[in-house]
Amino acid sequence: MALKGERDGDVVRVGADARQRFHDSRGYGYPTSGNEIALAPVEAAHLLFHGGLEAVRWDGRRLGFREFVAAASEGAFVLRYLAYADLRSRGFYLSPARDPWIADPPGGDADFVVYPRGKGPGDGEVAYDLRVVGERTDLPVAALEPGVLAVVDEESEITYFEVAEPGIDGTSARELPTDVDADLLADRVVCWEPPASLYERTFYGQPLDGRECERPTLQCSLVEAAYLAERDAVALDPATVRARGRDVEGERFDRRLRVYAQLRERGVVPKTGYKFGADFRTYSAVDSVDDLGHSELLVRVLPADHVFEPRDLALDVRMAHGVRKTMVFALVGGDGADGADDVAIAWRSVERLTP
């Protein structure tokens, strides 16, 4: 027999044997007193749709599913309901990410906690936090917290993205020469007679005359050249190279240089990611350019206050997936000017997830 609920503030209370029927066996709501439970609106709507609840009394009215959704549909209720129903249909239990549904709610903007398949609220194990947004929702990049992001599009299809803090490290060679003769040109630098290892071992620049030259003349990007100049590897004034970079790229240059430097210091080789629509592609283990594997990451450098449209996020992640790489965003605090080494960089990887 279907039960009835009663709206009480921002929850729906259900008595009779609701605790055994809905919470203990199926993970809905939280116990209050005796066998009564309290349901979040999305939980109540799901039970109304599937017949577990016959109706909910709301301000003196008796509401079925259709009327309940209409009454509760302010804000992001419909988006959250669609994600909740989708994950339930895939065999997952989930709870609102707040007390008293769970004792230790996650921080940030999570809407739900999702339990491992076969687990529920009483098992003390959470698979991931879930945030739900619509495809037209502005998404500050700082809000890309570790967990899962569910984006609901205009046709109610849901795309899930797993957000993580990636470990950025590698074993690429890091030795550098000293005072290599170089010229600063319009938007790049040419290194004359550099040691072969600068390209062959540490993968700086590209040979001006092709890879078959015995001692290639190297052309380097301004980001590469600024990094090398700051470490006295090329005979150029670092401030002059940085100034040229700003003239060419504007304020993006300083952010990209800080990210480039941090990648190199972590043993990772960054090269241009232009053909993938990114700032860099990266190699974690370069011993020789003659035995170069595939790059693993695509890195986009963004200011920490950048705001995404979810569609742009989806494009970046789809591109990376299509070329068998992981999309990583480097979020640079401040402007990164003057080569400051203490500029904060937060790293976020984003990949498609099939729950």
C-alpha positions in Angstrom: 0.0 0.0 0.0 1.3 3.4 -1.0 1.9 5.9 1.9 1.2 9.6 2.1 3.6 12.4 3.0 3.2 15.8 4.6 5.3 18.8 3.7 7.0 20.3 6.7 9.2 23.3 5.8 11.8 22.0 3.3 11.2 18.3 3.9 8.4 15.8 3.4 7.6 13.7 6.5 6.3 10.1 6.0 5.1 7.9 8.9 3.7 4.4 9.2 6.4 1.9 8.2 8.3 4.4 6.1 11.7 3.8 7.8 11.8 0.1 7.0 10.2 0.5 3.6 12.1 3.5 2.2 15.2 4.3 4.3 16.5 1.0 5.6 15.9 -1.0 2.5 16.2 1.6 -0.3 18.2 4.5 1.1 15.7 7.3 1.0 15.6 10.1 3.5 16.7 10.1 7.2 15.0 8.7 10.3 13.3 11.2 12.6 11.4 9.5 15.4 10.0 6.0 15.5 9.4 4.7 12.0 9.0 8.2 10.5 11.5 9.6 8.0 12.1 13.0 6.4 12.6 13.2 2.6 14.2 15.9 0.5 11.9 17.2 -2.2 13.7 15.2 -4.9 13.4 12.0 -2.9 9.7 12.6 -2.4 9.2 13.3 -6.1 11.0 10.1 -7.0 8.8 8.1 -4.7 5.7 9.8 -6.1 6.7 9.0 -9.6 7.4 5.3 -8.9 4.3 4.9 -6.7 6.0 4.5 -3.3 4.1 7.6 -2.2 0.5 8.1 -3.1 0.4 11.8 -2.5 2.0 14.7 -0.5 -0.1 17.1 1.5 1.2 20.6 0.8 -0.5 23.8 2.2 -3.8 21.9 2.4 -3.6 20.5 -1.1 -3.2 16.8 -2.0 -0.4 16.6 -4.6 0.5 13.8 -6.9 3.8 13.8 -8.9 2.8 16.3 -11.5 1.4 18.8 -9.0 4.3 18.3 -6.6 7.0 19.0 -9.3 5.1 22.1 -10.3 5.0 23.3 -6.7 8.6 22.5 -5.9 10.2 23.5 -9.2 11.9 26.8 -8.1 15.6 27.1 -8.7 17.5 24.0 -9.7 15.0 21.5 -8.4 14.2 20.0 -11.8 17.9 19.6 -12.7 18.7 17.9 -9.4 15.7 15.6 -9.8 16.8 14.5 -13.3 20.3 13.7 -12.0 18.9 11.9 -8.9 16.5 9.8 -11.0 19.2 9.0 -13.5 21.6 7.7 -10.9 18.8 5.8 -9.1 18.0 4.1 -12.4 21.6 3.0 -12.7 21.5 1.3 -9.3 23.0 4.0 -7.1 21.7 5.3 -3.8 22.4 9.0 -3.1 21.5 11.5 -0.4 21.4 15.3 -0.3 24.9 16.5 0.7 23.9 18.1 3.9 23.1 17.4 7.5 21.1 15.4 8.8 21.1 13.1 5.7 24.8 12.6 6.3 26.8 13.3 9.5 29.8 14.9 7.8 28.6 16.9 4.8 31.2 17.8 2.1 32.2 21.4 1.6 31.7 23.4 -1.5 28.7 23.3 -3.8 27.9 19.5 -3.8 24.2 18.7 -4.2 24.4 15.0 -3.4 26.7 12.3 -2.1 26.6 9.1 -4.2 27.3 5.8 -2.5 29.1 2.9 -4.2 26.8 0.6 -6.1 25.3 -1.8 -3.6 25.9 0.5 -0.6 23.7 3.0 1.1 23.5 5.7 3.8 24.2 3.3 6.7 27.4 1.8 5.2 29.7 4.7 5.9 31.2 4.8 2.4 30.8 7.5 -0.2 31.9 7.0 -3.8 31.9 10.7 -4.7 30.3 14.1 -4.2 28.0 15.3 -7.0 27.2 18.8 -8.2 24.4 19.3 -10.7 24.2 22.3 -13.1 22.4 23.1 -16.3 24.1 23.6 -19.7 23.5 27.3 -19.4 24.8 27.7 -15.9 27.9 29.9 -15.5 30.5 27.7 -13.8 33.4 29.5 -12.1 36.6 27.5 -12.6 37.3 27.8 -8.9 34.1 25.8 -8.3 35.6 22.8 -10.1 36.1 20.9 -6.8 37.1 17.2 -6.7 34.1 15.1 -7.3 31.6 14.6 -10.1 29.9 17.3 -12.1 26.6 16.4 -13.7 25.6 18.8 -16.6 21.9 18.5 -17.7 21.4 19.8 -21.2 18.2 21.3 -22.8 16.9 17.8 -23.8 17.5 16.5 -20.2 20.4 14.4 -21.3 23.1 14.2 -18.5 26.8 14.3 -19.0 29.0 13.4 -16.0 32.5 14.8 -15.6 35.0 13.5 -13.0 37.0 16.4 -11.5 40.2 15.6 -9.6 43.4 17.1 -8.4 46.0 15.4 -10.6 49.4 14.4 -9.5 51.7 16.4 -11.9 55.1 14.9 -11.9 57.6 13.2 -14.2 61.1 11.9 -14.7 62.2 13.9 -17.7 65.8 15.1 -17.8 66.4 18.6 -16.3 70.1 19.4 -16.9 70.7 22.8 -18.6 73.7 24.4 -20.3 75.0 27.9 -19.5 75.0 31.0 -21.6 74.0 29.6 -25.0 74.3 32.2 -27.7 70.8 33.3 -28.7 69.0 36.1 -30.5 65.5 37.5 -29.6 63.5 37.8 -32.8 59.9 39.1 -33.2 58.0 36.3 -31.4 60.6 33.6 -30.8 64.3 33.0 -29.9 67.0 31.3 -32.0 69.7 29.5 -30.1 73.0 29.3 -32.1 75.1 26.1 -31.6 73.5 24.9 -28.5 74.6 21.6 -27.0 72.8 18.7 -28.6 71.3 17.7 -25.3 69.2 20.9 -25.1 66.9 19.4 -27.7 67.7 15.7 -27.8 67.6 15.1 -24.0 65.5 17.9 -22.5 63.3 18.7 -25.6 63.6 22.5 -25.7 62.8 24.2 -29.0 62.7 22.7 -32.5 65.6 22.4 -34.9 65.7 25.3 -37.4 67.0 23.0 -40.2 65.3 19.7 -39.4 65.9 17.0 -36.9 68.6 15.3 -38.9 71.2 18.0 -38.3 74.2 16.9 -36.2 74.2 20.1 -34.2 70.9 21.8 -34.8 70.2 25.5 -34.5 67.1 25.7 -32.2 64.1 28.0 -32.5 62.4 28.3 -29.1 59.1 29.8 -28.1 59.1 32.9 -25.9 57.9 30.9 -23.0 60.7 28.4 -23.4 63.2 31.2 -23.9 62.1 33.1 -20.8 62.4 30.0 -18.7 65.9 29.3 -20.0 67.0 32.9 -19.6 65.8 33.0 -16.0 68.1 30.1 -15.4 71.1 31.5 -17.3 70.9 28.8 -19.9 70.7 31.3 -22.7 72.6 34.6 -23.0 69.5 36.8 -22.9 68.2 39.2 -20.3 65.1 37.5 -18.7 63.3 40.8 -18.2 63.6 41.6 -21.9 62.3 38.2 -23.0 59.3 38.5 -20.6 58.5 42.0 -21.8 58.5 40.7 -25.4 56.2 37.9 -24.3 53.8 40.4 -22.9 53.9 42.5 -26.0 53.1 39.4 -28.1 50.5 37.7 -25.8 49.4 40.2 -23.4 48.7 39.3 -19.7 48.4 35.6 -20.7 52.1 35.3 -21.1 53.0 35.6 -17.4 50.4 32.9 -16.4 51.6 30.5 -19.1 55.3 31.1 -18.0 54.5 30.3 -14.4 52.7 27.1 -15.3 55.5 26.2 -17.8 58.1 26.7 -15.0 56.2 24.6 -12.5 55.8 21.7 -15.0 59.5 21.8 -15.8 60.4 21.8 -12.1 58.2 18.8 -11.6 60.1 16.8 -14.3 57.4 17.2 -17.0 58.1 18.5 -20.5 55.5 21.0 -21.8 55.3 21.6 -25.5 52.8 23.7 -27.4 49.2 22.4 -27.4 48.1 24.7 -30.2 46.8 22.1 -32.6 44.6 20.7 -29.7 43.2 24.1 -28.7 45.3 24.0 -25.4 48.3 25.9 -24.1 50.5 22.8 -23.6 50.7 19.1 -24.3 53.0 17.4 -21.8 55.4 14.4 -21.6 56.2 13.0 -18.2 59.3 10.8 -19.2 61.5 12.2 -21.9 64.9 10.5 -22.1 65.5 11.2 -25.8 63.4 12.8 -28.6 64.3 9.7 -30.7 62.2 7.6 -28.4 59.4 10.0 -27.6 56.1 8.5 -26.5 52.7 10.1 -26.8 51.9 13.1 -24.7 49.6 12.4 -21.7 48.0 15.7 -20.8 46.5 18.7 -22.4 46.9 21.8 -20.2 44.9 25.0 -20.4 46.1 27.9 -18.4 43.3 30.0 -16.9 43.1 32.8 -14.3 41.6 31.7 -11.0 38.5 33.8 -11.6 37.7 32.4 -15.0 34.1 31.4 -15.6 33.2 28.5 -17.9 30.1 27.9 -19.9 29.6 24.1 -19.4 29.5 23.7 -23.2 33.1 25.0 -23.4 34.2 22.6 -20.7 32.6 19.7 -22.6 34.4 20.8 -25.8 37.8 20.7 -24.0 37.2 17.4 -22.4 35.9 15.8 -25.7 38.9 17.0 -27.6 41.3 15.6 -25.0 39.5 12.3 -24.9 39.5 12.1 -28.7 43.3 12.2 -28.8 43.7 9.9 -25.8 44.8 12.6 -23.3 43.5 14.0 -20.1 42.3 17.5 -19.9 44.0 19.5 -17.1 43.3 23.1 -16.1 46.0 25.1 -14.4 44.4 27.9 -12.4 46.7 30.7 -11.7 46.1 33.1 -8.8 46.9 36.8 -9.3 48.5 37.8 -12.5 51.8 35.8 -12.2 53.7 38.9 -13.2 57.5 39.4 -13.0 58.2 35.7 -12.8 57.0 35.5 -9.1 57.7 31.9 -7.9 55.1 32.2 -5.1 52.1 32.5 -7.4 49.5 29.9 -6.4 48.6 27.3 -9.1 45.7 24.9 -8.6 45.5 21.9 -10.9 42.2 20.3 -11.9 41.8 17.3 -14.3 38.4 16.8 -15.9 37.4 13.5 -17.6 34.1 12.1 -18.9 32.6 9.6 -16.5 30.1 6.8 -17.1 28.5 6.0 -13.8 
